[in-house]
Amino acid sequence: MSSYSPIGPVVGIVGAGQLARMSQPPAIALGIELRVLANTPEESAARVIVDTRVGDYRDLDDLREFAKGCAAITFDHEHVPTEHIRALAEAGHAVHPGADALVHAQDKAVMRERLSAIGVPCPAWARVSSPEEATRFAEQHGWPMVLKSVRGGYDGRGVWVCRSAEDVAEAFATGVELLAEAFVPFERELAVLVARSPHGQGVSYPVVETVQQDGICVEVIAPAPGLDPEYSAQAQRIGLKIAHELGVTGLLAVELFDTPNGLVVNELAMRPHNSGHWTIEGSTTSQFEQHLRAVLDLPLGSPKMTAQVVVMANLLGGEEPDLFKRYEHVLAHDPGIKLHFYGKEVRPGRKIGHVTALGSNLDEVRARARHAAVYLTTGEYT
């Protein structure tokens, strides 16, 4: 039990990863006190937030104790059991997003059912309980087909692109519950970030392009290059419609496929999202400040960009554990680059931070972000 005495409204964040960590600066500016529920004191946010409680997000008693004195409860991840979220709300706690909304980010089958029902464009899909059912789905909708774990899975984990019955059998061998989706031949991947407050105010950030490598986002370009304004507005309308229909409070990230036949929704996340890290320097109101405003039902901030072009590049861990010694080159080479490290142990392939570059010329800004990211993670020049 912490002895910390807050002097402002307390927002409790279940989970202590980098999303909670990056919520601390705007919380300080707004006079909001953050409390995090961490698995260990060594987690990313626990290293910088004074009011850190150590507990298990799967344990309702730990969640009840954590929630005491919080003006609002929100999440760093989507893994808290739905029934626990509902129990906190029934006990009188303001939980954002609520269980009825968050389940759509926790359970992909529930998400697909609801999005299809409200007319949001989705891939053809079906629940499948055996390799035979999945194979019949592929024979109907074409190979390759995609199998996804219904719950869990992120950064490419829990997703199998199957080109044969053997691939299907391999996915089912994991023992997780799966759903099948038709493979979408997309031209690029887009994302739109929207926010909605409990009283129904909504805002949308510009649509961005996300660049994936091995299922992991490595780069985000804001705004998405060459996107027709009406097409962009359509993506924003989709995001705001989903937030309204599902009753989302806080941030909603909608990942989209840009296809020759139009936009198709891929995934949802109901929290600050990797596709919105560019907003820290690149928007009047960062996604982290926006989320705090929303969960406290404060007026939402302007999502207007602060530069014509913003590029964010993720930093993925390599073999070098000490990246601090590489700062000198990066900061001297480009005084305008912005570095964000998450206070996490460096492991190969792990997201350990990101860099952001701002400017007016896409090629130049993109090259600056890539140079910094490559040098910090590999020690090589681009």
C-alpha positions, 0 to 999 in steps of 0.5 A: 500500500502506497503512502503517497498523498495525491493533490489532484484527481487520481487516474488509475492505469491498470498496467505499467508499460510504456503507454502508462509511462508516456501518460505521465508528462501530460498528467503533470501538466494537467495536475492529474495524479497517476496511479499504476498497477504493475506486475513488478516495480521494474516495469516501464511506468513503475520506474517514473510514477510515484504511486505504483501499486504491485498486484495482479490485474487478473485478481479482482481483490487487487483491482478493488484495492487499486481502485480506491480513491481513483477518479477514473480507472483506465488501461495500459492493455486489454487483458483485464478480465471482462467480468472484473471490469464490470464488477468495478463499475458495479461497485461505483468506479468510473471505468473507461472504456467500460466492459461492454466496449472493451470486450470488442478489443479483447475478443476478435469474434465479438468485434467482427460480429458487432462491426458487421452488424453496424455496417462497418466494412470487414473481411469475410470471416467465421468462427472455426473450431477445427482444421476441417472447418478452417479448410472449408472456409479457405476453399470457399473464400480462397487461399491464402486465408488468415487464422487469428487467435480470438483473444490475445495476440499482438505485434503479429503474434496470434496471426497465421497466414495459411497457404495450405491445410498443413499451415492450418493444422499448425495453427490449430496445434497451438490449442487457442480458439481461432477465427478465420478471415479472408486474406485482404489484398491491400495496397497499404495499411492505415490507422485512424485515432479517435477520442470520445468522452463519456458525455459523447464529445468526439474528435479524430486525428488525421489518418496515418499510414503504418508500415509493418515488418514481420507483423510489427509496426516500424514506421508511422507517417502523418498524414498518410501520403497522397490520401484523397481528402474524402477518403480520409474523411471516410476513415475518420467517420468510420472511427467515430461511428465505431466509437459511438456505436460501441460506447467507447470512452477514451481513445480508439485506434482503428487499423485499416486496410486500404484496398482497391475496393475501399477501406476494410477494418482490421483491428481495434484498440481502446487505449493510446496506440503505437500509431499515435505516438507521433502526436506527442510532438506532432499534434496540439494535443497528444493522444496521451493527454487526450485519453486523460481528458476523455476518461475524466470527461474534460473537454477534448483538445485539438487534434491539429498537427503542429507540422505538415509532416510527422514521421515516427519510427519504432526502435526495436531492440538488437544485440547492443544493450546500452544505447545511451552511448549512441545519443551523441551522434543522433542528437548532434546529427539532427538537433530536431529529432525527438527521442523516447525510450521506454525504460525497458530492458533491451531484447532483440525485436522488442519495442524499446522506444521511438523517434519522431521527426517533423518538417514540411518535406516527406522524403526529408522527414522520413530519412531523418527518422530512419537515420536516427532509428537505424543508428540507435538500434544497429550503430550503422548509418543510412 
